[in-house]
């Protein structure tokens, strides 16, 4: 049986660098398999551009398995496109219709300056992690599961928080460009575990301070970040971050 294909029109943001003025360029592609991923479609576009001696579209990608968080794009006004709980590399062309015009943009966040075209610099996230997203205790080798005195509910919640891949969808979606969900996930995954207690008194305070210093906005309280997070990170982690921040302030 023949694979179904569609013809599409693309509006792609092109920008030489952070200082240059950017704009949309229009392209058309034919016979795109609905079973192909969104990134495979961009690969087809770039092959076409190269064959025409034109500059290919620059975009970030690595694992293509929904793990690395690099393939971060705004597609038709939504982070990672018109699907839920997926990264851009997990988005398939079956979500689009024949003849549809697809608009592709980079994250529109001041703290994530554009490098080129659809690529942005998310070094700000790394700086937040350096401010407190670590443990200093020696964890040794892998202990026997039965010897770890961590309630399963806490371990499960910590693992849920650790699922954050730092893609930036929460920041790009928030009307205030807040990084609260990202910071909350990174604080929460350590706050629930005994290994994270050593830095607990300063972790939240330092990471929030760094977040503010780098120009991220305040939490908008709309829940848009959770809605567009490809890993479904819960807003409950923001509540834990607020508690950790309050405790850190009381301890001085």
MIMAR-391036 format. One record per residue: residue in one letter; z, y negated, x of N, C-alpha, C in turn. Coordinates in Angstrom, 2 decimals. Layout:
('A' (Z Y X) (Z Y X) (Z Y X)),
...
% end
This chain:
('X' (0.00 1.19 0.84) (0.00 0.00 0.00) (0.00 -1.24 0.89)),
('X' (-0.84 -2.22 0.56) (-0.97 -3.42 1.37) (0.28 -4.29 1.22)),
('X' (0.66 -4.91 2.34) (1.81 -5.81 2.32) (1.42 -7.10 1.62)),
('X' (2.35 -7.63 0.83) (2.09 -8.89 0.15) (2.16 -10.02 1.14)),
('X' (1.24 -10.95 1.04) (1.23 -12.13 1.91) (1.17 -13.40 1.07)),
('X' (1.56 -14.49 1.69) (1.51 -15.78 1.00) (0.90 -16.82 1.93)),
('X' (0.35 -17.86 1.34) (-0.13 -19.02 2.08) (0.89 -20.14 1.88)),
('X' (1.24 -20.85 2.94) (2.26 -21.88 2.84) (1.84 -23.15 3.56)),
('X' (2.48 -24.24 3.17) (2.31 -25.52 3.85) (3.65 -25.89 4.47)),
('X' (3.60 -26.44 5.67) (4.83 -26.77 6.37) (4.89 -28.26 6.70)),
('X' (6.08 -28.83 6.50) (6.40 -30.18 6.96) (7.47 -30.02 8.03)),
('X' (7.10 -30.15 9.27) (7.99 -29.86 10.38) (8.35 -31.15 11.13)),
('X' (9.65 -31.33 11.38) (10.09 -32.51 12.12) (9.74 -32.35 13.60)),
('X' (9.01 -33.32 14.14) (8.65 -33.32 15.56) (9.25 -34.57 16.21)),
('X' (9.92 -34.36 17.34) (10.55 -35.47 18.05) (10.62 -35.12 19.53)),
('X' (10.10 -35.98 20.36) (10.00 -35.70 21.80) (11.37 -35.53 22.44)),
('X' (12.30 -36.42 22.11) (13.65 -36.35 22.66) (14.57 -37.22 21.80)),
('X' (15.84 -37.30 22.20) (16.82 -38.03 21.38) (16.50 -39.51 21.25)),
('X' (15.84 -40.09 22.25) (15.57 -41.53 22.24) (14.25 -41.88 21.57)),
('X' (13.39 -40.90 21.38) (12.08 -41.16 20.79) (12.15 -41.13 19.26)),
('X' (11.25 -41.84 18.64) (11.15 -41.83 17.19) (10.44 -40.55 16.74)),
('X' (11.02 -39.86 15.78) (10.41 -38.63 15.29) (9.73 -38.81 13.95)),
('X' (9.10 -37.76 13.49) (8.44 -37.79 12.19) (7.96 -36.41 11.81)),
('X' (7.56 -36.26 10.55) (7.07 -34.98 10.06) (5.59 -34.80 10.38)),
('X' (5.24 -33.58 10.74) (3.83 -33.21 10.88) (3.54 -32.06 9.92)),
('X' (2.35 -32.05 9.38) (1.97 -31.07 8.37) (1.09 -29.97 8.95)),
('X' (1.39 -28.74 8.54) (0.62 -27.58 8.99) (0.39 -26.66 7.80)),
('X' (-0.59 -25.80 7.94) (-0.86 -24.79 6.92) (-1.00 -23.42 7.57)),
('X' (-0.40 -22.41 6.96) (-0.50 -21.05 7.46) (-0.96 -20.14 6.33)),
('X' (-1.81 -19.19 6.68) (-2.33 -18.25 5.69) (-1.89 -16.82 6.02)),
('X' (-1.80 -16.05 4.98) (-1.52 -14.61 5.10) (-0.23 -14.30 5.87)),
('X' (0.83 -15.00 5.49) (2.14 -14.74 6.08) (2.81 -13.62 5.29)),
('X' (3.21 -12.56 5.96) (3.85 -11.43 5.29) (5.18 -11.86 4.69)),
('X' (5.45 -11.47 3.47) (6.72 -11.80 2.83) (7.87 -11.02 3.47)),
('X' (7.54 -9.99 4.24) (8.58 -9.19 4.91) (8.96 -9.78 6.28)),
('X' (8.23 -10.78 6.72) (8.55 -11.37 8.02) (9.73 -12.32 7.88)),
('X' (10.43 -12.54 8.98) (11.56 -13.47 8.97) (11.03 -14.90 9.11)),
('X' (11.90 -15.84 8.84) (11.50 -17.24 8.95) (11.11 -17.60 10.38)),
('X' (11.85 -17.05 11.34) (11.54 -17.34 12.75) (10.22 -16.69 13.16)),
('X' (9.92 -15.53 12.62) (8.63 -14.90 12.90) (7.49 -15.76 12.37)),
('X' (7.74 -16.41 11.23) (6.74 -17.33 10.68) (6.52 -18.50 11.63)),
('X' (7.62 -19.04 12.21) (7.48 -20.15 13.16) (6.75 -19.67 14.42)),
('X' (6.99 -18.42 14.82) (6.26 -17.85 15.95) (4.75 -17.86 15.68)),
('X' (4.38 -17.50 14.46) (2.96 -17.50 14.07) (2.40 -18.91 14.15)),
('X' (3.19 -19.88 13.66) (2.76 -21.28 13.74) (2.55 -21.70 15.19)),
('X' (3.49 -21.34 16.06) (3.37 -21.74 17.46) (2.19 -21.08 18.16)),
('X' (1.92 -19.83 17.82) (0.74 -19.15 18.37) (-0.54 -19.88 17.95)),
('X' (-0.54 -20.32 16.71) (-1.70 -21.07 16.20) (-1.84 -22.40 16.94)),
('X' (-0.72 -23.10 17.14) (-0.77 -24.38 17.83) (-1.22 -24.22 19.29)),
('X' (-0.72 -23.20 19.95) (-1.09 -22.95 21.35) (-2.58 -22.63 21.46)),
('X' (-3.09 -21.84 20.50) (-4.52 -21.49 20.51) (-5.40 -22.72 20.30)),
('X' (-4.79 -23.77 19.68) (-5.52 -25.02 19.44) (-5.22 -26.06 20.52)),
('X' (-4.56 -25.60 21.62) (-4.19 -26.47 22.73) (-3.27 -27.63 22.29)),
('X' (-2.37 -27.31 21.36) (-1.39 -28.28 20.88) (0.01 -27.85 21.30)),
('X' (0.92 -28.80 21.30) (2.30 -28.55 21.70) (3.01 -27.69 20.64)),
('X' (3.58 -26.55 21.04) (4.31 -25.72 20.07) (5.60 -26.40 19.63)),
('X' (6.12 -25.96 18.51) (7.36 -26.51 17.97) (8.55 -25.93 18.74)),
('X' (9.42 -26.80 19.25) (10.61 -26.34 19.97) (11.72 -26.05 18.96)),
('X' (12.30 -24.87 19.08) (13.42 -24.52 18.21) (14.30 -23.51 18.94)),
('X' (15.56 -23.44 18.53) (16.54 -22.57 19.18) (16.54 -21.18 18.55)),
('X' (16.67 -20.16 19.38) (16.84 -18.79 18.88) (17.28 -17.93 20.04)),
('X' (17.93 -16.82 19.71) (18.34 -15.89 20.76) (18.39 -14.48 20.18)),
('X' (19.51 -14.11 19.55) (19.71 -12.71 19.17) (18.83 -12.25 18.01)),
('X' (18.53 -13.15 17.09) (17.78 -12.84 15.87) (18.45 -11.72 15.06)),
('X' (19.76 -11.67 15.15) (20.54 -10.68 14.40) (21.70 -11.33 13.65)),
('X' (21.68 -12.65 13.51) (22.73 -13.33 12.78) (24.05 -13.40 13.51)),
('X' (24.02 -13.34 14.85) (25.25 -13.31 15.63) (25.44 -14.57 16.47)),
('X' (24.38 -15.08 17.08) (24.55 -16.14 18.07) (24.68 -17.54 17.47)),
('X' (24.16 -17.76 16.28) (24.27 -19.06 15.63) (23.32 -20.13 16.13)),
('X' (22.35 -19.75 16.95) (21.45 -20.74 17.55) (20.33 -21.19 16.61)),
('X' (19.89 -20.31 15.73) (18.71 -20.59 14.89) (19.05 -21.48 13.71)),
('X' (19.60 -22.63 14.00) (20.14 -23.51 12.96) (19.11 -24.53 12.50)),
('X' (18.64 -24.40 11.28) (17.63 -25.30 10.74) (17.99 -25.72 9.32)),
('X' (17.58 -26.93 8.96) (17.66 -27.38 7.57) (16.32 -27.08 6.93)),
('X' (16.32 -26.23 5.92) (15.09 -25.78 5.29) (15.11 -26.14 3.81)),
('X' (14.17 -26.98 3.42) (14.13 -27.48 2.04) (15.48 -28.03 1.59)),
('X' (16.12 -28.76 2.49) (17.36 -29.44 2.15) (18.61 -28.60 2.19)),
('X' (18.51 -27.36 2.69) (19.69 -26.50 2.78) (19.84 -25.93 4.18)),
('X' (21.07 -25.86 4.64) (21.33 -25.24 5.94) (20.96 -23.77 5.89)),
('X' (20.13 -23.34 6.79) (19.64 -21.96 6.89) (18.77 -21.55 5.70)),
('X' (18.39 -22.48 4.84) (17.42 -22.17 3.80) (17.97 -21.67 2.48)),
('X' (17.06 -21.27 1.58) (17.42 -20.94 0.20) (17.98 -19.53 -0.01)),
('X' (18.94 -19.16 0.78) (19.60 -17.87 0.61) (21.06 -18.07 0.99)),
('X' (21.91 -17.14 0.63) (23.33 -17.27 0.91) (23.78 -16.24 1.93)),
('X' (24.77 -16.63 2.74) (25.39 -15.74 3.72) (24.38 -15.17 4.73)),
('X' (23.40 -15.99 5.10) (22.43 -15.57 6.12) (22.19 -16.73 7.09)),
('X' (21.84 -16.38 8.31) (21.35 -17.37 9.26) (19.84 -17.49 9.08)),
('X' (19.24 -18.44 9.78) (17.80 -18.65 9.61) (17.00 -17.42 10.03)),
('X' (17.47 -16.71 11.07) (16.73 -15.53 11.53) (16.82 -14.38 10.52)),
('X' (17.81 -14.45 9.62) (17.95 -13.40 8.60) (17.27 -13.78 7.29)),
('X' (16.73 -15.00 7.23) (16.01 -15.46 6.06) (14.59 -14.89 6.08)),
('X' (14.15 -14.34 4.96) (12.82 -13.74 4.90) (11.88 -14.57 4.03)),
('X' (10.61 -14.45 4.32) (9.60 -15.25 3.64) (9.43 -14.88 2.17)),
('X' (10.04 -13.79 1.75) (9.99 -13.42 0.33) (10.76 -14.42 -0.54)),
('X' (11.57 -15.25 0.11) (12.32 -16.27 -0.63) (11.45 -17.47 -0.99)),
('X' (10.20 -17.47 -0.53) (9.29 -18.57 -0.79) (8.10 -18.08 -1.62)),
('X' (7.41 -19.00 -2.25) (6.30 -18.63 -3.14) (4.96 -19.05 -2.53)),
('X' (3.92 -18.41 -2.99) (2.57 -18.70 -2.50) (2.21 -20.16 -2.78)),
('X' (1.74 -20.85 -1.76) (1.33 -22.24 -1.90) (2.46 -23.25 -1.76)),
('X' (3.68 -22.77 -1.54) (4.84 -23.66 -1.45) (4.80 -24.51 -0.19)),
('X' (5.32 -25.72 -0.30) (5.50 -26.59 0.86) (6.94 -26.46 1.33)),
('X' (7.11 -26.13 2.59) (8.45 -25.90 3.17) (8.74 -27.01 4.18)),
('X' (9.84 -27.70 3.99) (10.26 -28.76 4.89) (11.30 -28.23 5.87)),
('X' (11.04 -28.41 7.15) (11.93 -27.88 8.20) (12.42 -29.03 9.07)),
('X' (13.75 -29.15 9.15) (14.37 -30.23 9.92) (15.48 -29.68 10.82)),
('X' (15.85 -30.45 11.84) (17.02 -30.08 12.65) (18.29 -30.54 11.94)),
('X' (19.45 -30.16 12.47) (20.71 -30.69 11.94) (20.69 -32.21 12.07)),
('X' (21.13 -32.90 11.00) (21.19 -34.36 11.03) (22.65 -34.79 11.26)),
('X' (23.11 -34.63 12.48) (24.51 -34.91 12.82) (24.55 -35.73 14.10)),
('X' (25.23 -36.87 14.06) (25.29 -37.72 15.23) (25.92 -37.06 16.44)),
('X' (26.87 -36.15 16.19) (27.54 -35.46 17.29) (26.69 -34.34 17.87)),
('X' (25.57 -34.01 17.20) (24.62 -33.02 17.69) (23.28 -33.71 17.95)),
('X' (23.14 -34.45 19.04) (21.89 -35.18 19.30) (20.69 -34.24 19.45)),
('X' (19.56 -34.71 19.00) (18.34 -33.90 19.08) (17.88 -33.80 20.54)),
('X' (17.57 -32.59 20.95) (17.01 -32.35 22.28) (15.49 -32.49 22.21)),
('X' (14.89 -31.76 21.27) (13.45 -31.84 21.03) (13.12 -31.12 19.73)),
('X' (12.29 -31.75 18.92) (11.84 -31.15 17.65) (13.03 -30.66 16.82)),
('X' (13.17 -29.33 16.72) (14.20 -28.73 15.87) (15.45 -28.31 16.65)),
('X' (15.49 -28.61 17.94) (16.62 -28.23 18.79) (17.64 -29.37 18.87)),
('X' (18.93 -29.03 18.69) (19.98 -30.02 18.85) (20.98 -29.55 19.90)),
('X' (21.71 -30.50 20.45) (22.71 -30.23 21.48) (24.07 -30.08 20.81)),
('X' (24.61 -28.86 20.80) (25.91 -28.60 20.17) (27.02 -28.46 21.21)),
('X' (26.87 -29.16 22.32) (27.90 -29.14 23.37) (29.25 -29.61 22.83)),
('X' (29.23 -30.45 21.79) (30.47 -30.95 21.20) (31.37 -29.80 20.76)),
('X' (30.79 -28.75 20.23) (31.58 -27.57 19.82) (32.27 -26.94 21.03)),
('X' (31.56 -26.88 22.15) (32.14 -26.30 23.36) (33.32 -27.14 23.85)),
('X' (33.21 -28.43 23.73) (34.29 -29.31 24.16) (35.53 -29.15 23.28)),
('X' (35.31 -28.92 21.99) (36.44 -28.67 21.09) (37.14 -27.37 21.48)),
('X' (36.34 -26.34 21.80) (36.92 -25.06 22.20) (37.70 -25.20 23.51)),
('X' (37.17 -25.97 24.44) (37.85 -26.19 25.71) (39.18 -26.90 25.52)),
('X' (39.30 -27.68 24.43) (40.53 -28.43 24.18) (41.68 -27.54 23.73)),
('X' (41.37 -26.36 23.20) (42.48 -25.52 22.75) (42.12 -24.17 22.17)),
('X' (40.86 -23.83 22.12) (40.46 -22.56 21.51) (40.54 -21.39 22.47)),
('X' (41.71 -21.16 23.05) (41.85 -20.09 24.04) (43.30 -19.62 24.07)),
('X' (43.54 -18.52 24.74) (44.90 -18.03 24.99) (45.09 -17.88 26.49)),
('X' (46.30 -18.11 26.97) (46.56 -18.03 28.39) (47.29 -16.75 28.78)),
('X' (47.81 -16.01 27.78) (48.54 -14.80 28.11) (47.58 -13.69 28.52)),
('X' (48.07 -12.79 29.37) (47.27 -11.63 29.76) (47.38 -10.59 28.66)),
('X' (46.24 -10.25 28.09) (46.24 -9.27 27.00) (46.12 -7.84 27.49)),
('X' (45.86 -7.67 28.80) (45.78 -6.32 29.36) (44.61 -5.53 28.81)),
('X' (44.76 -4.19 28.87) (43.71 -3.33 28.36) (43.79 -3.20 26.85)),
('X' (42.95 -2.36 26.30) (42.93 -2.14 24.86) (44.10 -1.23 24.48)),
('X' (45.06 -1.73 23.70) (46.23 -0.91 23.34) (45.90 0.08 22.24)),
('X' (46.74 1.08 22.11) (46.59 2.02 21.01) (46.81 1.28 19.70)),
('X' (45.96 1.55 18.72) (46.02 0.80 17.46) (47.38 0.90 16.79)),
('X' (48.02 2.05 16.88) (49.30 2.23 16.21) (50.43 1.47 16.89)),
('X' (50.22 0.99 18.11) (51.28 0.28 18.83) (51.21 -1.22 18.63)),
('X' (50.19 -1.71 17.96) (50.04 -3.15 17.76) (50.83 -3.57 16.53)),
('X' (51.83 -4.39 16.73) (52.70 -4.80 15.61) (52.16 -6.04 14.91)),
('X' (50.98 -5.92 14.38) (50.35 -7.00 13.61) (50.03 -6.47 12.22)),
('X' (50.57 -7.07 11.18) (50.25 -6.61 9.82) (48.75 -6.58 9.59)),
('X' (48.27 -5.56 8.91) (46.83 -5.42 8.71) (46.23 -6.63 8.00)),
('X' (46.96 -7.17 7.05) (46.45 -8.33 6.31) (46.20 -9.51 7.26)),
('X' (47.13 -9.69 8.21) (46.97 -10.78 9.18) (45.79 -10.50 10.12)),
('X' (45.70 -9.25 10.57) (44.60 -8.87 11.47) (43.25 -9.05 10.78)),
('X' (43.18 -8.65 9.51) (41.92 -8.79 8.77) (41.55 -10.26 8.60)),
('X' (42.54 -11.10 8.29) (42.26 -12.52 8.10) (41.84 -13.18 9.42)),
('X' (42.47 -12.75 10.51) (42.09 -13.28 11.82) (40.66 -12.89 12.15)),
('X' (40.29 -11.66 11.82) (38.92 -11.21 12.08) (37.92 -11.97 11.22)),
('X' (38.31 -12.27 9.98) (37.43 -13.06 9.10) (37.17 -14.43 9.71)),
('X' (38.23 -15.05 10.26) (38.07 -16.36 10.88) (37.22 -16.26 12.15)),
('X' (37.43 -15.18 12.90) (36.69 -14.98 14.15) (35.20 -14.73 13.91)),
('X' (34.81 -14.49 12.66) (33.40 -14.25 12.34) (32.57 -15.52 12.48)),
('X' (33.22 -16.67 12.58) (32.50 -17.94 12.75) (31.64 -17.87 14.01)),
('X' (30.36 -18.20 13.87) (29.44 -18.14 15.01) (29.11 -19.52 15.57)),
('X' (29.77 -20.56 15.05) (29.57 -21.89 15.61) (28.16 -22.43 15.45)),
('X' (27.51 -22.12 14.34) (26.13 -22.55 14.15) (26.02 -24.03 13.81)),
('X' (27.08 -24.59 13.19) (27.05 -25.99 12.82) (26.61 -26.27 11.40)),
('X' (26.39 -25.23 10.60) (25.95 -25.44 9.22) (26.98 -26.23 8.42)),
('X' (28.26 -25.99 8.69) (29.32 -26.69 7.96) (29.25 -28.19 8.22)),
('X' (29.02 -28.56 9.48) (28.93 -29.97 9.86) (27.68 -30.61 9.27)),
('X' (26.56 -29.89 9.37) (25.29 -30.42 8.87) (25.29 -30.58 7.37)),
('X' (26.08 -29.77 6.67) (26.12 -29.81 5.21) (27.09 -30.86 4.69)),
('X' (28.18 -31.07 5.41) (29.22 -32.01 4.98) (28.69 -33.44 4.97)),
('X' (28.95 -34.17 3.91) (28.47 -35.56 3.83) (29.17 -36.46 4.84)),
('X' (30.31 -36.00 5.37) (31.01 -36.76 6.41) (30.79 -36.16 7.80)),
('X' (29.95 -35.15 7.89) (29.71 -34.45 9.17) (31.02 -34.01 9.80)),
('X' (31.88 -33.42 8.97) (33.18 -32.95 9.45) (33.05 -31.57 10.08)),
('X' (33.82 -31.36 11.15) (33.86 -30.05 11.81) (35.13 -29.29 11.45)),
('X' (35.76 -29.66 10.35) (37.04 -29.07 9.97) (36.97 -27.56 9.78)),
('X' (35.91 -27.05 9.15) (35.84 -25.61 8.91) (35.69 -24.86 10.22)),
('X' (34.88 -25.37 11.12) (34.72 -24.74 12.44) (36.05 -24.74 13.19)),
('X' (36.70 -25.89 13.29) (37.97 -25.99 14.00) (39.03 -25.11 13.33)),
('X' (39.04 -25.11 12.01) (40.02 -24.31 11.27) (39.84 -22.83 11.55)),
('X' (38.59 -22.37 11.61) (38.34 -20.96 11.88) (38.82 -20.58 13.27)),
('X' (38.57 -21.45 14.24) (38.95 -21.15 15.62) (40.46 -21.22 15.82)),
('X' (41.13 -22.13 15.11) (42.59 -22.21 15.17) (43.21 -21.04 14.43)),
('X' (42.66 -20.74 13.27) (43.24 -19.69 12.42) (43.18 -18.32 13.06)),
('X' (42.09 -18.01 13.74) (41.96 -16.67 14.31) (43.01 -16.41 15.38)),
('X' (43.51 -17.48 16.01) (44.54 -17.33 17.04) (45.94 -17.53 16.47)),
('X' (46.07 -18.38 15.46) (47.38 -18.66 14.88) (47.98 -17.44 14.21)),
('X' (47.13 -16.51 13.78) (47.60 -15.31 13.08) (48.03 -14.20 14.02)),
('X' (47.72 -14.34 15.30) (47.98 -13.27 16.26) (49.07 -13.67 17.26)),
('X' (49.87 -12.72 17.71) (50.95 -13.04 18.66) (50.42 -13.61 19.98)),
('X' (49.22 -13.21 20.38) (48.65 -13.73 21.63) (48.42 -15.24 21.57)),
('X' (48.28 -15.76 20.34) (47.98 -17.18 20.20) (49.20 -18.07 20.08)),
('X' (50.39 -17.50 20.14) (51.60 -18.29 19.92) (51.94 -19.22 21.08)),
('X' (51.54 -18.87 22.31) (51.91 -19.68 23.47) (51.36 -21.10 23.34)),
('X' (50.08 -21.21 22.95) (49.47 -22.54 22.80) (49.59 -23.11 21.39)),
('X' (50.28 -22.42 20.50) (50.29 -22.81 19.08) (50.76 -24.24 18.86)),
('X' (51.74 -24.69 19.65) (52.32 -26.02 19.42) (51.36 -27.15 19.76)),
('X' (50.36 -26.88 20.56) (49.43 -27.95 20.94) (47.97 -27.66 20.60)),
('X' (47.67 -26.41 20.21) (46.27 -26.05 19.97) (45.63 -26.90 18.88)),
('X' (46.25 -26.91 17.70) (45.66 -27.65 16.58) (45.58 -29.14 16.89)),
('X' (46.64 -29.68 17.49) (46.68 -31.10 17.79) (45.57 -31.48 18.77)),
('X' (45.40 -30.69 19.81) (44.39 -30.99 20.82) (42.97 -30.84 20.28)),
('X' (42.74 -29.79 19.48) (41.38 -29.55 18.97) (40.99 -30.60 17.93)),
('X' (41.93 -30.98 17.09) (41.65 -32.03 16.10) (41.41 -33.36 16.80)),
('X' (42.20 -33.65 17.82) (42.01 -34.90 18.57) (40.63 -34.94 19.22)),
('X' (40.21 -33.82 19.79) (38.90 -33.76 20.43) (37.79 -33.89 19.38)),
('X' (37.98 -33.26 18.23) (37.00 -33.37 17.14) (36.82 -34.83 16.74)),
('X' (37.94 -35.56 16.60) (37.86 -36.98 16.23) (37.21 -37.80 17.34)),
('X' (37.56 -37.49 18.57) (37.00 -38.22 19.72) (35.49 -38.09 19.79)),
('X' (34.97 -36.92 19.42) (33.54 -36.65 19.51) (32.75 -37.18 18.33)),
('X' (33.42 -37.82 17.38) (32.71 -38.49 16.30) (32.48 -37.71 15.03)),
('X' (33.12 -36.56 14.89) (33.00 -35.82 13.64) (33.83 -36.53 12.57)),
('X' (33.39 -36.47 11.32) (34.07 -37.16 10.23) (35.24 -36.39 9.67)),
('X' (35.90 -37.00 8.70) (37.01 -36.36 8.01) (36.50 -35.36 6.97)),
('X' (37.35 -34.41 6.61) (36.99 -33.42 5.60) (36.67 -34.12 4.28)),
('X' (35.57 -33.75 3.67) (35.15 -34.38 2.41) (35.77 -33.72 1.19)),
('X' (36.37 -32.53 1.38) (37.02 -31.78 0.30) (36.06 -31.35 -0.81)),
('X' (34.77 -31.26 -0.52) (33.81 -30.85 -1.54) (33.58 -29.34 -1.55)),
('X' (33.90 -28.67 -0.46) (33.67 -27.24 -0.37) (32.25 -26.88 0.01)),
('X' (31.42 -27.87 0.33) (30.02 -27.60 0.70) (29.95 -26.75 1.97)),
('X' (30.90 -26.95 2.87) (30.89 -26.20 4.14) (31.03 -24.70 3.90)),
('X' (31.96 -24.33 3.05) (32.14 -22.91 2.74) (30.92 -22.34 2.03)),
('X' (30.34 -23.13 1.15) (29.18 -22.68 0.38) (27.99 -22.36 1.28)),
('X' (27.80 -23.14 2.33) (26.62 -22.96 3.19) (26.91 -22.18 4.47)),
('X' (28.16 -21.80 4.69) (28.49 -21.04 5.90) (27.84 -19.66 5.85)),
('X' (27.06 -19.29 6.85) (26.40 -17.98 6.82) (27.36 -16.81 6.92)),
('X' (28.59 -17.06 7.32) (29.59 -16.00 7.44) (30.66 -16.09 6.36)),
('X' (30.52 -17.04 5.44) (31.45 -17.14 4.32) (32.87 -17.47 4.74)),
('X' (33.04 -18.29 5.79) (34.39 -18.67 6.23) (35.09 -19.44 5.11)),
('X' (36.30 -19.03 4.78) (37.02 -19.59 3.63) (37.66 -20.93 3.93)),
('X' (37.72 -21.78 2.90) (38.42 -23.06 3.01) (39.91 -22.87 3.25)),
('X' (40.43 -21.67 2.95) (41.85 -21.40 3.17) (42.24 -21.62 4.63)),
('X' (41.30 -21.45 5.53) (41.60 -21.65 6.95) (41.85 -23.13 7.26)),
('X' (41.24 -24.02 6.48) (41.52 -25.45 6.67) (42.96 -25.75 6.30)),
('X' (43.47 -25.08 5.25) (44.87 -25.26 4.87) (45.79 -24.81 6.01)),
('X' (45.43 -23.70 6.67) (46.25 -23.23 7.80) (46.17 -24.22 8.97)),
('X' (44.98 -24.75 9.23) (44.85 -25.76 10.28) (45.75 -26.95 10.01)),
('X' (45.78 -27.40 8.75) (46.63 -28.54 8.40) (48.10 -28.22 8.63)),
('X' (48.52 -26.99 8.31) (49.91 -26.59 8.54) (50.21 -26.55 10.04)),
('X' (49.29 -25.98 10.81) (49.48 -25.89 12.26) (49.54 -27.29 12.87)),
('X' (48.72 -28.19 12.38) (48.70 -29.56 12.88) (50.00 -30.27 12.55)),
('X' (50.52 -30.04 11.36) (51.78 -30.67 10.93) (52.94 -30.16 11.78)),
('X' (52.99 -28.86 12.00) (54.06 -28.27 12.81) (54.00 -28.80 14.24)),
('X' (52.78 -28.90 14.78) (52.62 -29.42 16.14) (53.12 -30.85 16.24)),
('X' (52.89 -31.64 15.19) (53.37 -33.03 15.19) (54.87 -33.12 15.12)),
('X' (55.49 -32.22 14.37) (56.96 -32.22 14.24) (57.62 -31.82 15.55)),
('X' (56.94 -30.92 16.30) (57.48 -30.49 17.58) (57.27 -31.51 18.69)),
('X' (56.39 -32.46 18.40) (56.12 -33.50 19.39) (55.18 -33.04 20.44)),
% end
